[in-house]
Amino acid sequence: MKKIIVLTIILATISLFNQELSFSGYARNYSGVLLDDSEYSIVQNTFSLKIEQSKGIVGFKANPYIYHYQDNNEVEFGLRELYLDIFFDTMDIRIGKQQVIWGKADGVFITDIISPKDLTEFLLPDFDEIRLGVTGMKLDYYIGGSTFEIVWLPVFTPTIIPETGSIWRVEPDQENQQDVPITKVFDNSNENITASLENSEFFGKFSFMNSFADLEFMAGYAWDDDFVMHSYTISTDSLIITPEYHRLGIIGGSFNKVVGPFVFKGEGAYYSGKYFSTTEMTDLDKVVEKDYINYLIGADYSLFGVNLSTQFIQKYILDYDDALVNDKTENMVTFLASDDYRHETLNLQVFLYYDFVESDALIRPKITYDLNDGFEVSVGANIFTGTEGIFGQYDKNDMLFAKLKYSF
């Protein structure tokens, strides 16, 4: 409550003494009910505010937000972005907390890895809410139609995972555990990454557009946003479990190419230093380091006035070991269909993820109607199919949802 009062005072003071600020944002009610037991999966009230100003060669943006959860009356206050911009003739510098979006993919993350993810509600929120702001500096240098972009993050921001007890929290599989009870000792000494120059993350991207295509090339030296559970046996009935983050090297790129009515796109990256879980101890540990390739090819097009998009995504682990929990090759497709009616006030949309490995899927139909200027209502469903895999593990989380949103 104290944070809300402080925020209100700050905003009131700013608006009184500076009338040149730009304010925008939205207020939203979001309610979801599970089809399995008719219980609410979420009842959330949201207020998001964007404050922006630009004067001469400088500017700034602040994006505070408030989430209010009706089931436990919990209030969450946060800052999605808070940064300063400095503009030059051939260069822009952004310093502070910011979301950085790279790549061409829809609904998946391949080269879009700078901003980590908030997975407290899996992949269901809007992506500007899934992406977390990162604190650092971004420099864009322009040469003709080309752009060099450099990102330096002095502070590591990890993925946010669901809390224990959440319907989106998946506990480790107990299938491979021994019949003999094992005492687990958790060692969290390596869980935190100390903010230092040595522990900084660095990314670079070169992009350019010409008559042939829109191309991007990127590279990064970063921390894996997802921790790995190292397991060490200290006796026949005792196990030390250590959550730990590891360094990754990434190199990749993406493209868009217009060919007649089609927009073809592709994106890919080579990851070096990823740790994968195994079903057996490897050098007294249950994880092993492997490199892997992740890429997609897709197309956007229109058929009978309906906007369509398809993507094929593949993940391939190099120097594969049969002891790995992950499959050597993982294949997935996405499909999006969207159309507007009634002078673009009514939108019908369906988005589909389908995983070939476990034959599981996430199907997301949605109807959005603009009630009035700034007011819109959305109703839809999140349907999980299968019993295993990234989507099948949530087979009991099928839900209907409704959102009422006012944007200003």
N, C-alpha and C positions, 0 to 999 in steps of 0.2 A: 504494500500500500504506500509506503514511504517513497518508493521509486516513481510511482504514478504521480504523486503530489509534486515531487521535484520536477518531473518531466513537464507537468502542466504549468508550473511556475516559469520554467525556462521558455516554453513556447509562448506563453502570454507576454513575457518580457521582450522576446524577440519581435513579436508582432507589433508591440506598442512602439518600439524604438526604430524599427526598420520596416518600412512599408514596401520595399522593393523585393522582398522575398517571394518566391514562387512556392505555393502550397498545392499539393495533390495527394491523393491516397484513396483509401476505401474503408468502409465498415461492412462487415460480413457476418452472417450467421450460417454455420455449417453443422448439419445434423446427419448422422448416419446410423442405420439400424441393421443389425445382423439378421440374416434370413434363417440361420440355424436355430436361434432361440428367441428371436424378436427383441433382444436387448440392444441398447444403444452402444454403438462402437465409439461414437464421439458426439459430443454436443459442445461446440466451440464458438465463441464470439471473438471476432478479430477486429482490431483497429490498426491500420497501417498508414503512416504519414510520411510523405516525401517533402523535404524542405530543400530548395535549391536557389542558388543565386550565382550570377556571373557578372563581374565588373572588370572591364579591361582584360588584363592577361591572367586574372585569377578567378576562381570559382570554387564552390563547395556544394556538397550534397550530404544530407543526413536522412536516414530512413529508420526511425524508431517504430517499434510495433508492440502491440499488447495482445496476448492470447488469454482469454478467460474460458476455463473449462467448467461447464455447469455441473458435471457429476460430482466433483470434489471441491468446487468453488476455488480452484487454484488459479492464480493469476501469474502469467509469465511475461516479463518485460525484457525487451532486447533491442539491439541495434543491428539491423541487417547490413547497413553501410554507413560510413562516416568518413569522408575523405575531402581532401583539398586538391584542386586542379591548378596547374600553371601552364599557360598556353604561350608557345613561341611560334615563330614563322614556320619552322619545319619540324617542330618537336612539341609534344605534350607530356607533362609529368603528372601522375596521380599518386598521392601519398595518403595512406590511411587504410581504413577497413573497407574492402570493396569485393564485389563479385566479379570474377574474371571468367568469361565464357569463350571457349575455343571450339573449333570443329564444325561439322556440318550435320551430324547425326541428330535424329529425333528420338528422344526417349531412352537413349543409352549413352554411356560415357566411355569414350575411347581416347581421344586427345583432349577432351574437356575434363582435365584432371586437376586444375589448379585450385578451384573452389571445392572443398570436400562436401560431403552430403549429410543431411539430417534425415536419418532413416527411422525416426520414431513412429512414422506411419507408412513405412515401406516406401513405395514409389507413387503413392496416391495424391499427395499435395501438388499444387502447381510447382513447376521447376524453379521459379524464382524464390520459392520457400524451401525447396529441398536443398538448393545450393547455399552453403554457408559463406559469409563474408570472411576474407582473409586479410590480415594486417601486413602491409608491405608497401612497396613502391613499384609502379608500372610506368615504363617510359616507351612512348611511341615516336619513332623517327620516320619522317616521310620523305621519299625520293620519287618524284613523279607519281606514278600510279602504284608504287610499292610502299610497303610499311615494314619496318623492323620494330618488333615489340620485345621488350625485356622486362621480366618480372622478378623481383627479389622479395622473398618472404623471410624476414628474420625470426618470425614466431611461427611455430608449427601448430596447425589446427587439425585435429583428427576428426574422423567420421563420428557422428553421434548415433549410437545404437539404442534400440528400445530398452526401457527399463524392465527389470524383473517383474513378472506379472502382467506385462502388456501382451495383448493378443498378437503383436508383431514380434515378440521375443521368441526365438527358436532355441531351445536348449540343445546341447550336444547329444548326438545319437548314442544311446547306451548299448547298441547291438554288439559291439566288439569288446565290451568290457568283460573282465574275467569274473568267474563265479565267486572267487574269493574276495571279500570286502577289501577295498583299497582306501587307505587314508590319504586324502588330498591336502597338500599344503600349498597355499598360494603365496608366491613371492612377487610383490608389485614394485620391486626396486628399479626395474627397467621400463616401467610403464610410461613415465613422463619424459619428454624431450626438453632438455634445458635450453632456454633461449640464448643463443650465442652465434657468433659469426660462423663458427665451424658447423653448427647445426642448421644453418640457413638453407633455404630451398631456392633454386635458380631455374628459370625457364626462358626460352627464347623462341620467337616465331618470325618467319619471313613470309609475307603474303603479298600477292599482286594479282591484278585482274587485267586481262587483255581480251582481244576478240576471240581467242580460243577457249579460255576457261578461267575460272576463279580458283587460284591455287594457294595452298598454305603448307609450309614446312615448319616443324617444331621439334624442340628437344628440351629435355628437362633432367635435372638432378634433384630428386625430391625424396621425402619420406612417404612410404606407403601409408595412406590414410587409415587403413584397417590394420589393427594389431593382429599378431599371430600368437597362439597359445603354445608355447614350448612346454614339453612334458619330459621330465627327467626322473628315472627310477632311482630311488635311494635305498630301497630294500624290497623284499618280495611283496610287501603289503603297503608300501608308502610311495607316494608320487609327489614331486614338486612341479607345480604348474606356474609358468612365468609368462604373463602377457608382455609382448615386446613389439616395438615398431622397427622397421628395417628400411634401409635406403633402396631406392629404385633409380635406375637409369632408363630414360624413355626417349625414343626418337620416332617421329612419325609425320603424317601429313594428311591433307584432305583436298578435295576438289569439287567444284560444281561445273557442269557443262550443259548448256542449252542446245538441244537438237530438235528442231521443229517444236511440237507441242510438249516434248519431254524435257525435264530437268534431271539429268543423271548426276549422281553424287557418289563419292567414295571417301572413305576415311580408314586409316590404319596406323598401328603403332607397334613397335618392338619394345617389350619390357624386359629389362635385365635386373635380376636380383630378387624376384618374387619368391616368397616362401609358401609352400603348399603342405597341407596336412597329409599324413600317411596312415595306413592301417597297422603299421608295425614300427618298432623302434629302429631308427637309423642313426648309428653312432650315438646311442643312448638318448636320442631325441626322436620325437614323433613328427617332425617337420623336415622338409628338404627344400633346398634352393634350386629353382629352375627358371629358365627364360621362357617367354611365351609371346605369341603374336596375336593381336586382336584387330580385326578389320571388318568393314562392311561395304557393301555396294547397294545402291538403291536408286529409285526414280520417283519423281513427282510428275503427275499428269492429270488431265481432266477428261472425263468421259461422260457425255450427255449432261454436262454442266456440274457434275459431281467432282470435287477435288479429291484425288486419290494419291496415296503415297505408300510405297512398299520398300522394305529394307531386308537384306540378308546379312546376318552377323555371324562371324565365326571366331572362335578362340581356339588356338592350337598351341599345346605345350611341347616345347622342344626337349630332346633327350629324355623322352618319357620313361617313367618308372611305373611298373604295374602296381606297386604298393601305394601309389597316390590315390587319395579319395576322389579327386577330380578325374573326369574322363580326359583322354588325350585330346579329343576334339569335341567342342561344344558348338552346336548350330542352333540359331534362333532366327525367326523372322518377325517383323512388325508390319502391321497394315493399318492405314488410316484412311477413313472415308468421311468427308465433310461436305455439307451443302447448306445454303441459305435460302430462306423463303420469306414471304410477306415483307418485301422491300428490305431484306437483310436484317429483319428484327427477330427472326426465328432461325436457329442453327441446329441442325441434327448432325451428330458426330458419333463415330465408333472407332476406338483404338484397340488394337489387338497385339499382344505378345504371344508367340508360340515357340516353345522349346522342344526341339526334336529329340533330345536325349531322354527325357522322362515323359514326353508327350503331354506336358502340362502347359497351361496357358492362363493369361489374364485378359479378360474381355471387358471393355469399358465403354458402354453406350451412354450418351449424354444428350439431353435436350436443353438448350439455352434460349430464353425469350427475354427481349428487351421490353420491360414494362413501360418505361418512360425514360426521359433523358437522365442517364446515370444509374437507373435502377434495372437490374436484371435478376432473373430467377433461373436456377439450373436444377434439373433433376436427372438422376442417372443411377447406374449400378456398377459395382465392381465384382465380377464373377471369376472365381479361381477354379480351374479344372485340373484333374489329376490328383494324385495323393503324395507325390514326391517331387523333388526339384525345387527350383527357386520360386515357382508359383504354386505348385501342388502342395508345398508344406503349409500353405494357408488355405487349404480346401474348406475349412470350417469358417472362414472369414468373409464369405459372400455377403454383400450388403447392398442396400439401397441408400441413396443419400439425396439431400436437398440443400441448396445454397441460395441465400438471398443476399445480394450484394449491392451496395450503393457506392459509386465511384464519383470523386469530385476533383 
